[in-house]
Amino acid sequence: MELQTEFEFTLPRGYIDENGKVHRHGVMRLATAMDEIAPLRDPRVRANEAYLTIILLSRVIVRLGDLPAVTTQVIENLFAADLAYLQDFYRRINEEGLSTVKVKCPHCGFEFEHEVVPLGGS
């Protein structure tokens, strides 16, 4: 059995770039030990521990829409609902294994569970 290391996600609201384009679909990879250790050296984290999340997510999100890169500035400018979604998604794939995530339709508010499928999985 092959270990899946990348997982697709869809943000509840999406990142709006400088041209007004919304980016919702992305890919997050499993975190390495260095992904969790390296941000601790960053002065922004030393000044504000909450910034750890920003740096960590910018390291493990490998794609968001058709952005050329997912930087800390991109993560800083996400809507709060999207940041919370990504934090939960990170926890699910890295700590719990992976199964389902709770999803809420942004249009009608209907809540349901959605099976998270590994990138390239069935």
N, C-alpha and C positions, 0 to 999 in steps of 0.2 A: 504494500500500500504506500503510495507516494504522499509525502507531507505537503499539504497546501500551505503556501506562505503568503498569498495575495488574495484579498477579498474585496468584492465590489460593494459599493454602498450608494445610496441616493439620499442626499440631504433633504430635510423637510422643506426648507425655503430656498437655499442656494446662495452662493457667493456672487455678488454683482461686481463685475470688473469696471475699470475706468471708462469703458465704452458703453456701459449699461447692459452688457450681456450677462445672463444668469448661467452659472455653472453648478449643476446639481449632482451629476454622476461622477463617481471617482473610484479609486482603488487604494486600499490601505494594506500594507504588508505587516507581517508579524514583527514585533519589536525584538531587537537584540539587547543584550545586557548593556552594550555601549550606548544604545539609544537612550536608555534610562540613566546612565551614569554621566555622559558627556554634558547634558544641560546643567548639571550641578556646578560645573566650572564657569558657567556663563554669568557675567556680572549682573545681567537683568534678573536672573533667578536669585542671586544673592541679595539683590535689592527688594525683590518681591517674589516670594515662593510660588505664587499663583502663576507666574510666567513660565514655570516648568511645563505646564500643559501646552502652552503655545509652541514652545520649542520642540517638545516631544512629538506633537501632531505634525509639525512641519517636517520632521525627519521621517515619519512612517507613512504619510500620505504620498503615494508615488504619482498619483494623477488626480486632477480635478477638472472635469470638462476638458477643454482644449488649451488650458493655461500652460505656458512653457515650463513653469516650475511652481511648486507650492512652498511659498516662503512664510516666514513668521508674519510678514505684513498681511498676507492673504488670511492666515488664521486669525490675526487680530481683528480683521474686518468682517468676520463671519457674524451672522445674527446669533444671539444667545441660544436660540433653539437648536441651531446647527452645531454650535460648539458642544452643547449638552449631548446631542445625538452622537457626535464623534467620540466624546469621552466614554459614553456607554458602549459604543461599538468597539473601541479600543479595548476596554475592559473585557468585553465578551470574547473577542478573538484571542486575547493574550492570556487571560486568567481563567476563563471558564471553559475553554474549548471553543465550542460554537454550536449554536442551534438556531434559535429564533430571536427576533427582536420585535419589540412592540412598535407599531407604526400607526401614525395618525394621518389621515388624508387631509392635506392642507386646504382642500376645497369644501368638503362637507363635514369634516371633523370626525368621521367614522374611525374608530380605533380597532386594530386587528393585529395578529401576530404574523410575521413573514419569515419564512425559512431563509436563512442566510446561506447563499451558495458560494463555495470557493470559486475564485476566478479560474475559468477553464473547467469547472466541475459541472456535474449534471443536476 
